[in-house]
Structures are given as structure tokens and as C-alpha cells.
């Protein structure tokens, strides 16, 4: 029962995630698989290591296959090279039972995962703000400030609140 609920929750997360959140989730799952492979190497569990490493390879291949080489330019080209390098290194995990190869890939992918996490959070915050604005029936507009010395009550009411407060 708990597994079924967890599966439904994971599916809902994936189905409602922004593109940036999806990429973050792919990196997160890849790193999780690599950690699992390292634990299996320590436990001398060849089958578990192979399964975890294969999942990581599949996820990196998916990241590579979804690159938009036409729109992505130099960034997409560099990511493709990085993903190819990672896949080659992960083959050493299985070929030589080499934990260092998995550690190398973890070291390469962790900063990318962290960057996508930041981007996903920003896009989620922007989406929340857009929903709030729409629910309030207001159109986003440039903030106007009254001229120096004039504080119209009408201007105050029309200005949207920033949601920021400054306190000492």
C-alpha cells in the first residue's frame, strides 16, 4: 500500500514538474543511482552494482538524447561531450568494478544538478507569483512611483505589494 502511494506521488511530481525541475530530477536520480552503485561495490554485490550503474547510464543517455543541438549551440555541444565522457567512465565501473569512475562522474554532475535546482526553484517562484497575480485579478505591470513629495492614496492602492519587508 505504501509503495503504491509513493509511486502515485512520484508520478504526480513528474507530471506536474517544469522542464527545469524535470532536468534537476534526472540529475538527482542519476546521482542517487551512482551512490547506490558505490554502496554495492563496497558490499561486493555485483548484480546490484550493475543494475544501479545501468540505470545511471540510461539516465545520462536520456539527458544526452534530449539536448536540442540546433537551439543549444555551444552549451549543448559541451553537454553532449560531457555526457559521452560520463558514459565512458561509467563503463569502467562495470568493467573494472572501479568506484573511482563513479566518483568522477558524481563530481562532474553534482554542480550541474545544483545549478538546475536553482533554476527550477526560480521558475517555480515565478510561476507561483504569476498564479497569485492571476488569482488577484491583476495584470503584472511596471511599478510606478509617485513624484517626489506626492503620495496619492489612489497611487498607494494601485501599486502591487512586493512581498518584501525590510526590518532592522
SEDO-668217 format. One record per residue: x, y, z of N, C-alpha, C, O in turn. Coordinates in steps of 0.1 Angstrom, whole numbers, always signed. Atoms other than C-alpha are relative to their C-alpha. Last residue first. Layout:
% SEDO-668217
SITE   neast   nnorth     nup   caeast   canorth    caup   ceast   cnorth     cup   oeast   onorth     oup
SITE       X        Y       Z        X         Y       Z       X        Y       Z       X        Y       Z
...
% end
This chain:
% SEDO-668217
SITE   neast   nnorth     nup   caeast   canorth    caup   ceast   cnorth     cup   oeast   onorth     oup
SITE     -13       -2      -6     +162      +462    +114      +2      -11     +11     +13      -11     +17
SITE      +1       -3     -14     +133      +452     +92     +14       +0      +6     +23       -7      +1
SITE     -14       -3      -5     +129      +452     +55      -2       +4     +14      -9      +13     +18
SITE      +0       -9     -12      +98      +436     +41     +15       +1      +4     +22       -8      +4
SITE     -13       -2      -7      +94      +421      +6      -2       +9     +12      -9      +19     +12
SITE      -2      +12      -8      +61      +408      -7     +13       +0      +8     +16       -9     +14
SITE     -12       +7      +5      +63      +435     -34      +1      -14      +7      +7      -23      +2
SITE      -9       +2     -11      +28      +449     -28     +11       -9      -5      +8      -19     -12
SITE      +0      +14      -5      +11      +459     -61     +11       +0     +11     +21       +6     +10
SITE     -13       +7      +0       +7      +497     -65      -1      -14      +6      -5      -15     +17
SITE      -2       +6     +12      -29      +507     -71     +13       -7      -1     +14      -17      -9
SITE      +9      +12      +1      -38      +514     -35      +3       -8     -13      +1      -20     -14
SITE      -4      +10     -10       -8      +536     -30      -8      -12      -2      -3      -23      -1
SITE     -12       +6      +5      -15      +556     -62      +5      -12      +9      +9      -22      +5
SITE      +3       +9     +11      -50      +562     -50     +12       -7      -6     +11      -19      -9
SITE      +5      +12      -5      -38      +575     -17      -4      -10     -11      -3      -22      -9
SITE     +14       +2      +2      -16      +599     -35      -5      -13      +6      +1      -23      +4
SITE      +4      +13      -4      +18      +604     -20     -15       -1      -1     -22       +1      +8
SITE     +15       +3      +2      +34      +634     -36      -2      -15      +4      +4      -24      -2
SITE      +8       -9      -8      +68      +647     -22     -15       -2      -2     -22       +3      +6
SITE      -6       -3     -13      +89      +632     -50      -9      +10      +7     -14      +20      +1
SITE     -11      -10      +1      +67      +621     -79      +4       +3     +14      -4       +2     +24
SITE      +5      -14      +1      +46      +590     -73     +12       +9      +0     +23       +6      +4
SITE      -2       -6     -13      +62      +556     -81      -5      +15      -2      -2      +21     -12
SITE      -1      -15      +1      +50      +534    -109      +1       +6     +14      -5       +2     +23
SITE      +3       -7     -12      +57      +496    -109      +2      +15      -2     +12      +20      -7
SITE     -12       -7      -6      +56      +481    -143      -4       +8     +12     -15      +15     +12
SITE      -3      -12      +7      +26      +459    -148     +13       +6      +7     +17       +3     +18
SITE     -13       -5      -3      +15      +424    -140      +3      +13      -8      +1      +13     -20
SITE     -10       +3     +10      -22      +421    -146     +13       +5      +5     +14      +16     +10
SITE      -8      -11      +4      -44      +419    -116      +9       -5     -11     +14      -16     -12
SITE      +6       -7     +11      -73      +396    -110      +8      +12      -4      +2      +21     -10
SITE      +4      -13      -5      -60      +385     -76      -6       +9     -11     -11      +20      -8
SITE     +11       +2     -10      -59      +350     -88      -5      +13      +6     -17      +14      +9
SITE     +12       +3      +8      -39      +360    -119     -12       -2     +10     -23       +2      +7
SITE      +4      -12      +7      -13      +378     -97     -13       -3      -8     -22       +5      -7
SITE      +6       -9     -10      -11      +348     -74      -5      +12      -6     -16      +17      -3
SITE     +13       +6      -5       -7      +324    -103      -6      +10     +10     -18      +12      +9
SITE      +9       -2     +11      +21      +346    -118     -14       -5      +3     -24       +1      +0
SITE      +3      -15      +1      +39      +348     -85     -10       +2     -11     -20      +10      -9
SITE      +9       -3     -11      +37      +310     -81      -4      +15      +0     -16      +18      +3
SITE     +13       +5      +3      +51      +306    -116     -10       +3     +11     -21       +6      +9
SITE      +7       -9     +10      +79      +330    -109     -14       -5      -3     -23       +3      -5
SITE      +4      -12      -7      +87      +310     -77      -6      +10     -10     -16      +17      -6
SITE     +11       +2      -8      +87      +278     -96      -5      +12      +7     -17      +15      +8
SITE     +11       +1      +9     +110      +292    -123     -13       -4      +8     -24       +1      +4
SITE      +4      -13      +5     +134      +303     -96     -12       +0      -9     -21       +8      -8
SITE      +6       -8     -11     +133      +270     -78      -4      +14      -5     -15      +19      -2
SITE     +14       +5      -2     +139      +251    -111      -7       +8     +11     -19      +11     +10
SITE      +9       -4     +11     +169      +273    -119     -14       -4      +1     -24       +3      -1
SITE      +2      -15      -2     +185      +268     -85     -10       +5     -11     -19      +13      -8
SITE      +9       -2     -12     +179      +230     -87      -3      +15      +2     -14      +19      +4
SITE     +14       +2      +4     +193      +231    -123      -9       +1     +12     -21       +5     +10
SITE      +4      -11      +9     +225      +247    -110     -14       -2      -5     -22       +8      -5
SITE      +2      -11      -8     +228      +221     -82      -4      +13      -8     -13      +20      -3
SITE     +12       +3      -7     +224      +192    -106      -4      +12      +9     -15      +17      +9
SITE     +11       -2     +10     +251      +207    -129     -14       -2      +7     -23       +5      +5
SITE      +2      -14      +2     +274      +211     -99     -11       +3     -10     -18      +13      -9
SITE      +6       -7     -12     +268      +174     -89      -2      +16      -2     -12      +21      +1
SITE     +14       -3      +1     +273      +160    -124      -6       +8     +12     -16      +15     +10
SITE      +3       -8     +12     +311      +162    -127     -15       +4      +0     -18      +15      -4
SITE      -6      -13      -1     +319      +151     -92      -3       +9     -11      -4      +21     -10
SITE      +7       -7     -10     +294      +122     -94      +6      +15      +1      -2      +24      +2
SITE     +13       -4      +7     +310      +112    -127      -8       +8     +10     -14      +18      +7
SITE      -4      -11      +9     +345      +111    -110     -13       +5      -7     -14      +18      -9
SITE      -3      -13      -8     +331       +92     -80      +3      +11     -10      -1      +23      -7
SITE     +13       -6      -4     +316       +66    -104      +2      +13      +8      -6      +22      +6
SITE      +7       -4     +12     +349       +61    -121     -13       +6      +4     -17      +16      -2
SITE      -5      -13      +3     +367       +60     -87      -7       +5     -13      -9      +17     -14
SITE      +8      -11      -7     +345       +31     -76      +4      +14      -4      -4      +23      -4
SITE      -8      -12      -3     +360        +8    -103      -9      +11      +7     -16      +18      +0
SITE      +5       -1     -13     +345       -27    -106      +6      +12      +7     +10      +12     +19
SITE     -11       +2      -9     +368       -30    -136      -5       +1     +15      +3       +1     +24
SITE     -12       +8      +6     +344       -35    -165     +10       -3     +11     +15      -14     +11
SITE      +4      +14      +2     +312       -24    -146     +12       -8      -4     +14      -20      +0
SITE      +6       +4     -13     +325        +9    -131      -3      -15      -2      +1      -23      +7
SITE     -11       +5      -8     +347       +13    -162      -5       -5     +13      +1      -14     +20
SITE      -3      +14      +5     +316       +16    -184     +11       -6      +8     +12      -18     +10
SITE      +8      +10      -7     +307       +45    -161      +1      -14      -5      -2      -24      +2
SITE      -5       +3     -13     +337       +64    -174      -8      -10      +7      -3      -18     +15
SITE     -12       +8      +2     +325       +61    -210      +6       -4     +14     +11      -15     +16
SITE      +4      +14      +4     +290       +72    -201     +13       -9      -1     +12      -20      +3
SITE      +6       +6     -12     +304      +103    -182      -3      -15      -3      -1      -24      +5
SITE     -11       +3      -9     +327      +112    -212      -6       -7     +12      +0      -17     +17
SITE      -8      +11      +6     +297      +110    -235     +11       -5      +9     +14      -16     +11
SITE      +8      +12      -2     +276      +131    -211      +7      -12      -7      +7      -23      -1
SITE      -1       +4     -14     +304      +157    -210      -8      -13      +2      -3      -22      +9
SITE     -13       +6      -2     +307      +158    -248      +2       -5     +15      +7      -15     +17
SITE      -1      +13      +7     +270      +162    -252     +13       -6      +2     +14      -18      +5
SITE      +7      +10      -8     +270      +189    -225      +0      -13      -7      +2      -24      +0
SITE      -9       +3     -12     +297      +208    -244      -7      -10      +9      +0      -19     +14
SITE     -11       +8      +5     +277      +206    -277      +9       -4     +12     +14      -15     +12
SITE      +5      +14      +4     +245      +217    -260     +12       -9      -4     +13      -20      +0
SITE      +3       +7     -13     +263      +247    -244      -4      -14      -3      +0      -23      +4
SITE     -12       +5      -7     +279      +256    -277      -3       -7     +13      +4      -17     +16
SITE     -13       -5      +3     +246      +259    -295     +12       -6      +7     +12      -18      +8
SITE      -9       -1     -12     +215      +249    -276     +14       +5      -3     +21       +9      +6
SITE      +2      -12      -8     +189      +258    -303     +11       +1     +11     +14      +13     +15
SITE      +2      -12      +8     +200      +234    -330      -1      +12      +8      +5      +22      +5
SITE     -13       -5      +6     +216      +208    -307      -2      +12      -9      +8      +20     -10
SITE      +4       -7     +13     +185      +205    -286     +12       +6      -6     +16      +17      -3
SITE      -7      -13      +2     +197      +180    -259      -5       +5     -14      -7       -2     -24
SITE     +10      -11      +0     +171      +153    -252      +6      +14      -2      -1      +24      -2
SITE      +9       +1     +11     +193      +124    -263     -10      +12      -1     -16      +15     -11
SITE      -7       -3     +12     +221      +135    -239      -9       +0     -12      -8       +9     -21
SITE      -3      -14      +0     +198      +136    -209      +7       +4     -13      +4      +15     -18
SITE     +12       -8      +2     +184      +103    -219      +3      +15      +0      -2      +22      -8
SITE      +4       +1     +14     +218       +88    -222     -12       +8      -4     -13      +14     -14
SITE      -9       -9      +7     +227      +101    -188      -3       +0     -15      -2      +10     -22
SITE      +4      -13      -3     +196       +84    -174      +9      +11      -7      +4      +21     -12
SITE     +12       -3      +7     +203       +51    -191      -4      +15      +2      -9      +21      -8
SITE      -4       -1     +14     +239       +51    -178     -12       +4      -9     -12      +13     -17
SITE      -7      -13      +2     +227       +58    -143      +3       +3     -14      +2      +14     -19
SITE     +10      -11      -1     +202       +30    -146      +6      +13      -1      +0      +22      -8
SITE      +8       +0     +13     +229        +7    -159     -11      +10      +1     -13      +17      -9
SITE      -8       -7     +10     +251       +17    -129      -7       +0     -13      -6      +10     -20
SITE      +0      -14      -3     +224        +8    -104      +8       +8     -11      +4      +18     -15
SITE     +14       -6      +1     +217       -26    -120      +0      +15      +2      -5      +23      -6
SITE      +3       +0     +15     +254       -35    -124     -13       +7      -2     -15      +15     -12
SITE      -9      -10      +6     +262       -25     -88      -3       +1     -15      -4      +12     -20
SITE      +5      -13      -4     +232       -45     -76      +8      +11      -6      +2      +21     -10
SITE     +13       -2      +6     +243       -76     -95      -6      +14      +3     -10      +21      -6
SITE      -2       -3     +14     +280       -73     -84     -13       +3      -7     -14      +13     -15
SITE     +13       +5      +6     +272       -71     -47      +1       +4     -15      -4      +15     -18
SITE      -4      +10      +9     +307       -67     -32     -12       -7      -6     -12      -19      -9
SITE      +6      +12      -5     +292       -47      -3      +4      -12      -9      +0      -23      -6
SITE      -5       +3     -13     +316       -18     -11      -5      -13      +6      +2      -20     +13
SITE     -14       +4      +2     +308       -21     -48      +6       -3     +14     +13      -13     +16
SITE      -1      +14      +5     +271       -22     -40     +14       -4      -2     +17      -16      +1
SITE      +3       +9     -12     +274       +10     -19      +1      -14      -4      +6      -23      +4
SITE     -12       +0      -9     +292       +27     -48      -3       -9     +12      +6      -16     +17
SITE     -10       +8      +6     +264       +16     -72     +13       -1      +9     +19      -11     +10
SITE      +4      +14      -2     +238       +30     -49     +10       -9      -6     +13      -19      +0
SITE      -2       +3     -14     +256       +63     -49      -3      -14      +4      +4      -21     +11
SITE     -15       +1      -1     +257       +62     -87      +4       -2     +15     +13      -10     +18
SITE      -3      +13      +5     +219       +55     -87     +16       -2      +1     +20      -13      +4
SITE      +5      +10      -9     +213       +85     -65      +4      -14      -4      +8      -22      +4
SITE     -10       +0     -11     +235      +107     -87      -4      -10     +11      +4      -16     +17
SITE     -13       +5      +5     +214       +97    -117     +10       -1     +11     +17      -11     +13
SITE      +2      +15      +1     +181      +102     -98     +14       -6      -5     +17      -17      +0
SITE      +1       +5     -13     +192      +138     -89      -1      -15      +0      +6      -22      +8
SITE     -14       -1      -6     +204      +146    -124      -1       -6     +14      +8      -14     +18
SITE      -8      +10      +7     +170      +134    -138     +15       +0      +6     +20      -11      +8
SITE      +4      +14      -5     +151      +153    -111      +8      -11      -7     +12      -21      -1
SITE      -5       +2     -13     +170      +185    -120      -3      -14      +6      +6      -20     +11
SITE     -15       +2      +2     +162      +181    -156      +6       -2     +13     +15      -11     +15
SITE      -2      +13      +5     +125      +176    -147     +15       -3      -2     +19      -14      +1
SITE      +1       +9     -11     +126      +207    -125      +2      -15      -5      +8      -23      +3
SITE     -12       -2      -8     +139      +228    -153      -1      -10     +11     +10      -16     +15
SITE     -11       +6      +7     +111      +215    -176     +13       +0      +8     +21       -9      +8
SITE      -4       -9     +11      +85      +223    -150     +12       -7      -7     +17      -16      -2
SITE     -13       -7      -1      +72      +194    -130      +2       +9     -12      -2       +6     -23
SITE      +2      -14      -2      +35      +185    -129     +12       +8      +0     +12      +20      +3
SITE     +10       -5      +9      +37      +150    -145      -3      +15      +2      -7      +22      -7
SITE      -6       +0     +13      +70      +141    -127     -10       +7     -10      -6      +15     -18
SITE     -11      -10      +1      +57      +151     -93      +6       +1     -14      +8      +12     -18
SITE      +6      -13      +0      +24      +133     -99     +11      +11      +0     +10      +21      -7
SITE      +6       -2     +14      +42      +101    -110      -6      +15      +0      -4      +22     -10
SITE     -11       -3      +9      +64      +103     -78      -6       +3     -14      -1      +12     -21
SITE      -6      -13      -4      +33      +107     -56     +11       +3     -10     +12      +14     -15
SITE      +9      -11      +5      +15       +78     -74      +6      +14      +3      +5      +22      -6
SITE      +0       +1     +14      +45       +55     -68      -9      +11      -6      -5      +18     -16
SITE     -13       -7      +4      +48       +66     -32      +1       +0     -15      +6      +10     -20
SITE      +2      -14      -3      +11       +57     -27     +13       +8      -4     +12      +19     -10
SITE     +10       -5     +10      +16       +23     -43      -2      +15      +1      -2      +22      -9
SITE      -7       -1     +12      +47       +16     -22      -9       +6     -11      -4      +14     -20
SITE      -9      -12      +0      +28       +25      +9      +7       +1     -13      +9      +13     -17
SITE      +8      -12      +0       +0        +0      +0      +9      +13      +0      +6      +22      -8
% end
